[in-house]
Amino acid sequence: MHAIPGCELQFIPNMKKLFLSLLLAVTALSAFADFRWGATAGFNYEKYHFKQKLMQIDPSPGFSVGVIGEMMFPGIGFGIDFGMNYQMHGSKLHFGDKLVWSSEGYGTEQSYMHILQIPINLRFKYTRLNGLEQKIAPFVFAGPVFNINLGHNSVPPLEYSGGSIGVQCAVGAEIMRRFQLSAGYYWGLTYEARTRKLENFSQRPEGWQVKATCFF
């Protein structure tokens, strides 16, 4: 795995501090809220976006699996969720569009990233449905996502950061108070990789996500 020197040394310890702070906050708030754990899995269809139009880029499918904790405050419908997910996402990059890469024999390259995600969302669940919420209840959520880059496939024209930050939002429905289905969108706020040549060209992922969750 190639990475930009120093990024992991700075980014990963900060993520550990964030996760420990989150656990302490959950422990403090759990006495005032309904808390539960669950397992989640999803499908994503994302595309890299460079700062400027550099080449043709095609979105690629990917997936995610992980765990989620949900904490809802009774009577007001608001709560938070957080988790830890493994996600794979990527894009098809047409390096052959530019002479700077085609002259070295590069053409269309498939790039995939392997990411450890820590999402933290504020959510609202509408439960005042005269009993119908026992069967189905709509919800929305949004919040930041902290990413640690675990690895990637071999794409020599690119170099990678140690981690990145993004934001997501989604809408969904809870079924029988146990299962949740949601669909949303993710925006990368900081760069995930950049070209080794033309160093000002860095890319951020962006795309659709669909997830299913089962709470225990």
Salt bridges, closest charged atoms under 4 A:
GLU46 OE1 - HIS89 ND1 3.59
ASP58 OD2 - HIS94 NE2 2.74
GLU70 OE1 - ARG36 NE 2.85
GLU70 OE2 - ARG123 NH1 2.90
GLU70 OE1 - LYS125 NZ 3.51
ASP81 OD2 - ARG123 NE 2.81
GLU104 OE2 - LYS197 NZ 2.28
GLU159 OE2 - ARG194 NE 2.80
GLU159 OE1 - ARG196 NH1 3.63
GLU174 OE1 - ARG36 NH2 2.55
GLU174 OE1 - LYS125 NZ 2.79
GLU192 OE1 - HIS89 NE2 2.92
